[in-house]
Amino acid sequence: MIVADQIIAHFPRNVSQGQRFGGNAVDLTWPGWTDRFVNLHIGGVQYSLARLVVLAIGVGVAVALWLWLYRTKTGMVIRAGWTTRR
């Protein structure tokens, strides 16, 4: 996320109601197929499918970034610029 977006999110959008700091809360709903729990078979623990989906997306993005950084010419240029110290 861009730093400017994070800064904007922490400033009030409506000062007239007495809100000085913090962003506006946004209520998000998950798709219906994520409203269940998954038995992980590790000590009888059940975990939310929505959280597992978010975890899988995060791992997928991390793997894609690693592949891009270490398997493409663009990644090679970025790594060369990052490791060169003057």
Secondary structure, DSSP 8 states (H G I E B T S, - for coil): --HHHHHHHTS-S-GGGT--SS---------GGGSSEEE-SSTT-EEEHHHHHHHHHHHHHHHHHHHHHHHSHHHHHHHHHHH---
